[in-house]
Amino acid sequence: MGAAVPTRPLALTMGEPAGIGAEIALKAWQRRQDAALPAFFYIGDAAHLERLARQLHWPVPIVTIAAPDEAAAAFAHGLPVLR
């Protein structure tokens, strides 16, 4: 029996500010279809994610959301970040 797919988007926190949480979030969004990942959103600094994606040359659009219930719709267009 497979794992249940969440009906609500998962919340992913940035973790340790000097850690690799931002890179993991960016890479996970890039691989979302290959890995069949459910929708998720990042809780952290959207500007930091945008800068990091540019530095790494990773084409990850950042979509700022005001509430977690906006994440599922935004997930197809970019990595949702809760402001």
The first five atom37 places (N, CA, C, CB, O) and aatype in JSON, in Angstrom:
{
  "aatype": [12, 7, 0, 0, 19, 14, 16, 1, 14, 10, 0, 10, 16, 12, 7, 6, 14, 0, 7, 9, 7, 0, 6, 9, 0, 10, 11, 0, 17, 5, 1, 1, 5, 3, 0, 0, 10, 14, 0, 13, 13, 18, 9, 7, 3, 0, 0, 8, 10, 6, 1, 10, 0, 1, 5, 10, 8, 17, 14, 19, 14, 9, 19, 16, 9, 0, 0, 14, 3, 6, 0, 0, 0, 0, 13, 0, 8, 7, 10, 14, 19, 10, 1],
  "atom_mask": [
    [1, 1, 1, 1, 1],
    [1, 1, 1, 0, 1],
    [1, 1, 1, 1, 1],
    [1, 1, 1, 1, 1],
    [1, 1, 1, 1, 1],
    [1, 1, 1, 1, 1],
    [1, 1, 1, 1, 1],
    [1, 1, 1, 1, 1],
    [1, 1, 1, 1, 1],
    [1, 1, 1, 1, 1],
    [1, 1, 1, 1, 1],
    [1, 1, 1, 1, 1],
    [1, 1, 1, 1, 1],
    [1, 1, 1, 1, 1],
    [1, 1, 1, 0, 1],
    [1, 1, 1, 1, 1],
    [1, 1, 1, 1, 1],
    [1, 1, 1, 1, 1],
    [1, 1, 1, 0, 1],
    [1, 1, 1, 1, 1],
    [1, 1, 1, 0, 1],
    [1, 1, 1, 1, 1],
    [1, 1, 1, 1, 1],
    [1, 1, 1, 1, 1],
    [1, 1, 1, 1, 1],
    [1, 1, 1, 1, 1],
    [1, 1, 1, 1, 1],
    [1, 1, 1, 1, 1],
    [1, 1, 1, 1, 1],
    [1, 1, 1, 1, 1],
    [1, 1, 1, 1, 1],
    [1, 1, 1, 1, 1],
    [1, 1, 1, 1, 1],
    [1, 1, 1, 1, 1],
    [1, 1, 1, 1, 1],
    [1, 1, 1, 1, 1],
    [1, 1, 1, 1, 1],
    [1, 1, 1, 1, 1],
    [1, 1, 1, 1, 1],
    [1, 1, 1, 1, 1],
    [1, 1, 1, 1, 1],
    [1, 1, 1, 1, 1],
    [1, 1, 1, 1, 1],
    [1, 1, 1, 0, 1],
    [1, 1, 1, 1, 1],
    [1, 1, 1, 1, 1],
    [1, 1, 1, 1, 1],
    [1, 1, 1, 1, 1],
    [1, 1, 1, 1, 1],
    [1, 1, 1, 1, 1],
    [1, 1, 1, 1, 1],
    [1, 1, 1, 1, 1],
    [1, 1, 1, 1, 1],
    [1, 1, 1, 1, 1],
    [1, 1, 1, 1, 1],
    [1, 1, 1, 1, 1],
    [1, 1, 1, 1, 1],
    [1, 1, 1, 1, 1],
    [1, 1, 1, 1, 1],
    [1, 1, 1, 1, 1],
    [1, 1, 1, 1, 1],
    [1, 1, 1, 1, 1],
    [1, 1, 1, 1, 1],
    [1, 1, 1, 1, 1],
    [1, 1, 1, 1, 1],
    [1, 1, 1, 1, 1],
    [1, 1, 1, 1, 1],
    [1, 1, 1, 1, 1],
    [1, 1, 1, 1, 1],
    [1, 1, 1, 1, 1],
    [1, 1, 1, 1, 1],
    [1, 1, 1, 1, 1],
    [1, 1, 1, 1, 1],
    [1, 1, 1, 1, 1],
    [1, 1, 1, 1, 1],
    [1, 1, 1, 1, 1],
    [1, 1, 1, 1, 1],
    [1, 1, 1, 0, 1],
    [1, 1, 1, 1, 1],
    [1, 1, 1, 1, 1],
    [1, 1, 1, 1, 1],
    [1, 1, 1, 1, 1],
    [1, 1, 1, 1, 1]
  ],
  "atom_positions": [
    [[0.84, -1.17, 0.0], [0.0, 0.0, 0.0], [0.9, 1.24, 0.0], [-0.96, -0.01, 1.22], [1.8, 1.34, 0.82]],
    [[0.66, 2.19, -0.91], [1.47, 3.4, -1.01], [1.12, 4.41, 0.05], [0.0, 0.0, 0.0], [0.11, 4.31, 0.73]],
    [[1.98, 5.39, 0.16], [1.76, 6.47, 1.11], [0.62, 7.36, 0.63], [3.05, 7.31, 1.31], [0.44, 7.57, -0.57]],
    [[-0.14, 7.87, 1.56], [-1.24, 8.77, 1.24], [-0.68, 10.11, 0.77], [-2.17, 8.97, 2.46], [0.29, 10.62, 1.33]],
    [[-1.3, 10.67, -0.24], [-0.9, 11.99, -0.74], [-1.62, 13.04, 0.08], [-1.23, 12.15, -2.27], [-2.84, 12.98, 0.24]],
    [[-0.87, 14.01, 0.62], [-1.51, 15.05, 1.44], [-2.53, 15.84, 0.61], [-0.46, 16.01, 2.03], [-2.31, 16.11, -0.57]],
    [[-3.64, 16.19, 1.24], [-4.64, 17.0, 0.55], [-4.36, 18.48, 0.7], [-6.04, 16.68, 1.08], [-4.89, 19.3, -0.04]],
    [[-3.52, 18.83, 1.67], [-3.12, 20.22, 1.87], [-1.64, 20.34, 1.54], [-3.42, 20.69, 3.33], [-0.89, 19.37, 1.71]],
    [[-1.21, 21.51, 1.08], [0.22, 21.69, 0.79], [1.07, 21.53, 2.06], [0.47, 23.07, 0.16], [0.64, 21.89, 3.16]],
    [[2.25, 20.99, 1.89], [3.18, 20.83, 3.0], [3.9, 22.16, 3.25], [4.2, 19.71, 2.7], [4.18, 22.91, 2.32]],
    [[4.19, 22.43, 4.5], [4.96, 23.62, 4.88], [6.41, 23.2, 5.06], [4.39, 24.29, 6.18], [6.69, 22.25, 5.79]],
    [[7.31, 23.9, 4.41], [8.74, 23.63, 4.51], [9.41, 24.87, 5.1], [9.36, 23.25, 3.1], [9.42, 25.93, 4.47]],
    [[9.95, 24.75, 6.29], [10.6, 25.9, 6.91], [12.05, 26.01, 6.44], [10.55, 25.8, 8.45], [12.63, 25.04, 5.96]],
    [[12.6, 27.18, 6.57], [13.96, 27.41, 6.09], [15.0, 26.67, 6.92], [14.27, 28.88, 6.1], [16.1, 26.42, 6.43]],
    [[14.68, 26.31, 8.14], [15.65, 25.62, 8.98], [16.73, 26.57, 9.47], [0.0, 0.0, 0.0], [16.48, 27.77, 9.66]],
    [[17.9, 26.06, 9.66], [19.04, 26.85, 10.11], [19.36, 27.93, 9.07], [20.29, 25.95, 10.35], [19.57, 27.6, 7.9]],
    [[19.4, 29.21, 9.46], [19.64, 30.28, 8.49], [20.92, 30.1, 7.66], [19.71, 31.6, 9.21], [20.97, 30.49, 6.5]],
    [[21.94, 29.51, 8.26], [23.19, 29.29, 7.52], [23.24, 27.89, 6.89], [24.4, 29.49, 8.45], [24.27, 27.49, 6.35]],
    [[22.14, 27.17, 6.95], [22.1, 25.8, 6.46], [21.74, 25.7, 4.99], [0.0, 0.0, 0.0], [21.83, 26.67, 4.24]],
    [[21.33, 24.49, 4.59], [21.06, 24.22, 3.18], [19.57, 24.1, 2.86], [21.76, 22.95, 2.77], [19.19, 23.59, 1.8]],
    [[18.73, 24.56, 3.77], [17.29, 24.46, 3.57], [16.8, 25.13, 2.3], [0.0, 0.0, 0.0], [15.93, 24.59, 1.62]],
    [[17.34, 26.29, 1.98], [16.91, 27.02, 0.79], [17.27, 26.24, -0.48], [17.55, 28.42, 0.75], [16.46, 26.15, -1.4]],
    [[18.48, 25.68, -0.52], [18.89, 24.89, -1.68], [18.01, 23.66, -1.84], [20.35, 24.47, -1.55], [17.64, 23.3, -2.96]],
    [[17.68, 23.02, -0.73], [16.82, 21.84, -0.78], [15.44, 22.2, -1.33], [16.69, 21.19, 0.61], [14.88, 21.47, -2.15]],
    [[14.89, 23.33, -0.87], [13.58, 23.76, -1.35], [13.6, 24.05, -2.85], [13.12, 25.02, -0.58], [12.7, 23.64, -3.58]],
    [[14.63, 24.75, -3.31], [14.74, 25.06, -4.73], [14.88, 23.8, -5.57], [15.94, 25.98, -4.98], [14.19, 23.65, -6.58]],
    [[15.74, 22.89, -5.15], [15.97, 21.66, -5.91], [14.71, 20.78, -5.89], [17.17, 20.88, -5.33], [14.37, 20.16, -6.9]],
    [[14.03, 20.72, -4.75], [12.81, 19.92, -4.67], [11.76, 20.45, -5.63], [12.25, 19.92, -3.23], [11.08, 19.67, -6.3]],
    [[11.62, 21.78, -5.72], [10.64, 22.33, -6.65], [11.03, 21.98, -8.09], [10.52, 23.86, -6.48], [10.16, 21.67, -8.9]],
    [[12.31, 22.04, -8.4], [12.75, 21.69, -9.75], [12.42, 20.23, -10.09], [14.27, 21.94, -9.9], [12.08, 19.92, -11.23]],
    [[12.52, 19.36, -9.13], [12.32, 17.93, -9.36], [10.91, 17.47, -9.0], [13.34, 17.14, -8.56], [10.65, 16.27, -8.93]],
    [[10.01, 18.4, -8.78], [8.66, 18.09, -8.28], [7.93, 17.09, -9.15], [7.85, 19.35, -8.19], [7.26, 16.2, -8.62]],
    [[8.05, 17.19, -10.46], [7.31, 16.28, -11.33], [7.98, 14.91, -11.4], [7.18, 16.87, -12.74], [7.31, 13.88, -11.31]],
    [[9.3, 14.89, -11.55], [10.02, 13.61, -11.61], [9.83, 12.8, -10.33], [11.52, 13.86, -11.85], [9.69, 11.58, -10.38]],
    [[9.82, 13.5, -9.2], [9.7, 12.83, -7.9], [8.25, 12.7, -7.44], [10.49, 13.58, -6.86], [7.99, 12.17, -6.36]],
    [[7.3, 13.19, -8.25], [5.87, 13.15, -7.91], [5.62, 13.76, -6.52], [5.34, 11.71, -7.96], [4.9, 13.19, -5.7]],
    [[6.23, 14.92, -6.29], [6.08, 15.59, -5.0], [4.73, 16.27, -4.88], [7.2, 16.6, -4.78], [4.23, 16.83, -5.86]],
    [[4.14, 16.24, -3.71], [2.9, 17.01, -3.5], [3.26, 18.49, -3.41], [2.15, 16.53, -2.2], [4.42, 18.85, -3.23]],
    [[2.26, 19.32, -3.53], [2.48, 20.76, -3.41], [3.05, 21.09, -2.04], [1.17, 21.55, -3.66], [2.65, 20.51, -1.03]],
    [[3.99, 22.03, -2.02], [4.54, 22.51, -0.76], [4.82, 24.0, -0.88], [5.84, 21.74, -0.38], [4.86, 24.54, -1.98]],
    [[4.99, 24.64, 0.25], [5.37, 26.06, 0.25], [6.49, 26.25, 1.25], [4.16, 26.98, 0.57], [6.63, 25.49, 2.21]],
    [[7.27, 27.29, 1.03], [8.45, 27.59, 1.83], [8.11, 28.73, 2.78], [9.66, 27.96, 0.93], [7.44, 29.7, 2.41]],
    [[8.57, 28.6, 4.0], [8.4, 29.68, 4.97], [9.8, 30.26, 5.21], [7.73, 29.16, 6.33], [10.63, 29.65, 5.89]],
    [[10.04, 31.42, 4.66], [11.35, 32.04, 4.76], [11.37, 33.31, 3.92], [0.0, 0.0, 0.0], [10.32, 33.87, 3.6]],
    [[12.55, 33.75, 3.59], [12.76, 35.01, 2.87], [12.73, 34.79, 1.36], [14.09, 35.65, 3.29], [13.62, 34.14, 0.81]],
    [[11.71, 35.32, 0.69], [11.56, 35.15, -0.75], [12.72, 35.79, -1.51], [10.24, 35.75, -1.21], [13.19, 35.23, -2.5]],
    [[13.18, 36.95, -1.06], [14.3, 37.63, -1.75], [15.57, 36.79, -1.68], [14.55, 39.02, -1.12], [16.32, 36.72, -2.65]],
    [[15.79, 36.15, -0.54], [16.96, 35.27, -0.41], [16.87, 34.11, -1.4], [17.08, 34.74, 1.04], [17.86, 33.77, -2.05]],
    [[15.7, 33.5, -1.51], [15.52, 32.39, -2.46], [15.75, 32.84, -3.9], [14.12, 31.8, -2.32], [16.39, 32.13, -4.67]],
    [[15.25, 34.01, -4.25], [15.44, 34.53, -5.6], [16.92, 34.75, -5.89], [14.66, 35.84, -5.79], [17.41, 34.38, -6.96]],
    [[17.64, 35.35, -4.93], [19.08, 35.58, -5.12], [19.83, 34.25, -5.26], [19.66, 36.39, -3.93], [20.68, 34.1, -6.14]],
    [[19.5, 33.32, -4.41], [20.18, 32.03, -4.43], [19.91, 31.29, -5.75], [19.72, 31.17, -3.25], [20.83, 30.72, -6.33]],
    [[18.69, 31.3, -6.21], [18.35, 30.64, -7.49], [19.15, 31.27, -8.63], [16.83, 30.75, -7.77], [19.65, 30.55, -9.49]],
    [[19.27, 32.59, -8.63], [20.08, 33.27, -9.67], [21.54, 32.87, -9.56], [19.94, 34.81, -9.53], [22.18, 32.57, -10.58]],
    [[22.09, 32.87, -8.35], [23.5, 32.5, -8.14], [23.78, 31.08, -8.61], [23.87, 32.65, -6.66], [24.84, 30.81, -9.19]],
    [[22.86, 30.18, -8.38], [23.03, 28.78, -8.76], [22.64, 28.51, -10.21], [22.21, 27.89, -7.84], [22.83, 27.4, -10.72]],
    [[22.09, 29.53, -10.88], [21.61, 29.41, -12.26], [20.53, 28.35, -12.38], [22.78, 29.08, -13.2], [20.48, 27.58, -13.34]],
    [[19.65, 28.32, -11.37], [18.53, 27.4, -11.36], [17.26, 28.17, -11.71], [18.38, 26.69, -9.97], [16.92, 29.14, -11.02]],
    [[16.56, 27.79, -12.75], [15.35, 28.51, -13.17], [14.14, 28.17, -12.28], [15.02, 28.18, -14.63], [13.27, 27.38, -12.66]],
    [[14.12, 28.77, -11.1], [13.02, 28.53, -10.17], [12.32, 29.86, -9.9], [13.54, 27.89, -8.83], [12.84, 30.7, -9.17]],
    [[11.14, 30.05, -10.48], [10.39, 31.27, -10.17], [9.87, 31.2, -8.73], [9.21, 31.45, -11.17], [9.46, 30.14, -8.25]],
    [[9.89, 32.32, -8.07], [9.39, 32.42, -6.71], [8.04, 33.13, -6.75], [10.4, 33.19, -5.78], [7.91, 34.2, -7.33]],
    [[7.04, 32.51, -6.13], [5.69, 33.08, -6.08], [5.36, 33.37, -4.62], [4.63, 32.11, -6.73], [5.25, 32.45, -3.81]],
    [[5.19, 34.64, -4.31], [4.86, 35.02, -2.93], [3.37, 34.79, -2.7], [5.24, 36.5, -2.65], [2.53, 35.2, -3.51]],
    [[3.05, 34.13, -1.6], [1.66, 33.88, -1.24], [1.37, 34.51, 0.12], [1.36, 32.35, -1.21], [2.27, 34.67, 0.95]],
    [[0.12, 34.86, 0.34], [-0.28, 35.51, 1.6], [-0.83, 34.51, 2.61], [-1.32, 36.58, 1.32], [-0.89, 34.8, 3.8]],
    [[-1.23, 33.32, 2.13], [-1.81, 32.31, 3.02], [-1.5, 30.92, 2.48], [-3.36, 32.51, 3.16], [-1.38, 30.75, 1.26]],
    [[-1.38, 29.94, 3.35], [-1.06, 28.58, 2.91], [-2.05, 28.01, 1.89], [-1.01, 27.68, 4.09], [-1.65, 27.21, 1.04]],
    [[-3.31, 28.4, 1.96], [-4.28, 27.84, 1.02], [-4.08, 28.32, -0.42], [-5.68, 28.18, 1.47], [-4.75, 27.83, -1.33]],
    [[-3.16, 29.27, -0.64], [-2.83, 29.73, -1.99], [-1.72, 28.9, -2.61], [-2.41, 31.2, -1.95], [-1.45, 29.02, -3.81]],
    [[-1.07, 28.06, -1.83], [0.12, 27.34, -2.28], [-0.16, 26.36, -3.41], [0.73, 26.6, -1.12], [0.61, 26.29, -4.37]],
    [[-1.22, 25.6, -3.31], [-1.5, 24.58, -4.33], [-1.64, 25.2, -5.72], [-2.77, 23.8, -3.98], [-1.09, 24.67, -6.69]],
    [[-2.35, 26.29, -5.83], [-2.53, 26.94, -7.12], [-1.23, 27.56, -7.63], [-3.61, 28.02, -7.03], [-0.96, 27.55, -8.83]],
    [[-0.42, 28.09, -6.73], [0.83, 28.75, -7.1], [1.92, 27.74, -7.47], [1.32, 29.64, -5.97], [2.82, 28.07, -8.23]],
    [[1.85, 26.53, -6.93], [2.9, 25.53, -7.07], [3.23, 25.2, -8.52], [2.51, 24.29, -6.34], [4.39, 24.9, -8.83]],
    [[2.27, 25.23, -9.39], [2.51, 24.93, -10.8], [3.3, 26.03, -11.5], [1.19, 24.73, -11.53], [3.92, 25.78, -12.53]],
    [[3.29, 27.24, -10.94], [3.93, 28.39, -11.57], [5.28, 28.74, -10.98], [3.03, 29.58, -11.48], [6.09, 29.41, -11.62]],
    [[5.53, 28.3, -9.77], [6.78, 28.6, -9.09], [6.76, 28.07, -7.68], [0.0, 0.0, 0.0], [5.78, 27.48, -7.23]],
    [[7.85, 28.3, -6.98], [7.95, 27.87, -5.58], [7.21, 28.87, -4.71], [9.45, 27.74, -5.14], [7.64, 30.02, -4.59]],
    [[6.1, 28.47, -4.1], [5.35, 29.39, -3.25], [6.12, 29.69, -1.96], [3.95, 28.8, -2.92], [6.64, 28.79, -1.3]],
    [[6.18, 30.97, -1.62], [6.84, 31.41, -0.39], [5.83, 32.23, 0.41], [8.14, 32.24, -0.7], [5.29, 33.23, -0.07]],
    [[5.58, 31.8, 1.63], [4.65, 32.52, 2.49], [5.32, 33.77, 3.0], [4.19, 31.65, 3.66], [6.41, 33.72, 3.56]],
    [[4.64, 34.92, 2.8], [5.23, 36.17, 3.29], [4.79, 36.48, 4.68], [4.87, 37.31, 2.39], [5.19, 37.5, 5.24]]
  ]
}
